[in-house]
Amino acid sequence: MEKTAIITGGANGIGYSSAKQLASLGFKIALIDRDTQKLENAVEIIQSTHNVECKSYIADVSNEDESELAYDRILAELKQPLLLFNNAGIMPRQLGPVEQLPTKNFNEMINIHLNGAFIWSKLVIPKMKECGYGRIVNMSSFMGITGSPFRLDYVTAKAGLVGMTRGLATELARFGITVNAVAPGFVLTETLKERVTNGFIDAEKISERTPVGRWATPDEISSAVAFLMSDKSSYITGHVLPIDGGTAMSLLIGENIGSLS
Ligand SMILES: NC(=O)c1ccc[n+]([C@@H]2O[C@H](COP(=O)([O-])OP(=O)(O)OC[C@H]3O[C@@H](n4cnc5c(N)ncnc54)[C@H](O)[C@@H]3O)[C@@H](O)[C@H]2O)c1
């Protein structure tokens, strides 16, 4: 059966990298994003590199009407949208104590990450049930597993995606639909490079605190996404896969190593 993979936030970063991996496996590609320019570039490169149909759809994932319109066009143009990667997201607009976090920032974060994933899951599930087949992968973060101070909007949204993954996985398991999540550590995408350049985050400190000693590349995340989207992951559902170089499981205390006596 020919299958189409929908990738939200597919114009850039991890989403774009995942689109390329999935195209190389022969899936048709539907990219959803609100960045028109980057969407055009992404489609052009995927079409010219891989022998698959790839189309872009401009929509804000948190807008139900825009998303419905885009999904109807995907159904008509690409058919069989049986794979969904709920990846679209933004980084916190500011870091700081919760009492200074503007409610509008919190709501925006929840809207894009959680409502966006909810809206798109709701859209794709009827067709998946009809076909008795589906793969949904949600983009969480190691911060949704461990917690992290001064970004309650982001941590809450990413932890919510863990709950959504488990709830959906149990509800959909009997329909041949698997639902999993990936929980990356720090990934060197353009968006995070910018944050390093403008001093928002300290790239070297992060490398030091990561057990493997470096950041991830987008491809190191998308290869796991591609596996979870493939037939090979058929008995894996409700799983949250850390892809974080060991960050979530480690506590690097910073002691001096040596003997006390
Ligand atoms: N980069 C990291 O270190 C990292 C780590 C863990 C999790 N993540 C998550 O991975 C996802 C992708 O991150 P990235 O670093 O590739 O970011 P990115 O900025 O490179 O790409 C995100 C894409 O999502 C799109 N987008 C944002 N809001 C949207 C909306 N409302 N509707 C439609 N499209 C929208 C953007 O236009 C962009 O193309 C995000 O959910 C992010 O939280 C990233």
The ligand as an ORCA input file, in Angstrom:
! r2SCAN-3c Opt
* xyz 0 1
  N      16.297     21.484     18.506
  C      16.286     20.869     19.674
  O      17.270     20.833     20.406
  C      15.034     20.162     20.134
  C      15.128     19.313     21.251
  C      13.981     18.636     21.676
  C      12.778     18.821     21.019
  N      12.728     19.682     19.949
  C      11.440     19.847     19.305
  O      11.551     19.480     17.941
  C      10.622     20.219     17.163
  C      11.364     20.870     16.015
  O      12.400     21.682     16.537
  P      13.535     22.301     15.596
  O      14.707     22.599     16.452
  O      13.686     21.464     14.384
  O      12.831     23.696     15.263
  P      12.802     24.548     13.919
  O      12.485     25.935     14.352
  O      14.023     24.313     13.111
  O      11.578     23.942     13.126
  C      10.272     24.058     13.602
  C       9.346     24.229     12.414
  O       8.006     24.282     12.932
  C       7.325     25.330     12.269
  N       6.236     25.797     13.128
  C       6.325     26.416     14.324
  N       5.111     26.694     14.795
  C       4.227     26.259     13.866
  C       2.817     26.279     13.774
  N       2.058     26.827     14.739
  N       2.228     25.741     12.694
  C       2.980     25.205     11.720
  N       4.312     25.165     11.734
  C       4.936     25.688     12.803
  C       8.382     26.397     12.022
  O       7.997     27.304     10.996
  C       9.588     25.543     11.660
  O       9.656     25.295     10.279
  C       9.959     21.200     18.114
  O       8.732     20.648     18.553
  C      10.941     21.284     19.271
  O      10.311     21.637     20.470
  C      13.828     20.344     19.494
*
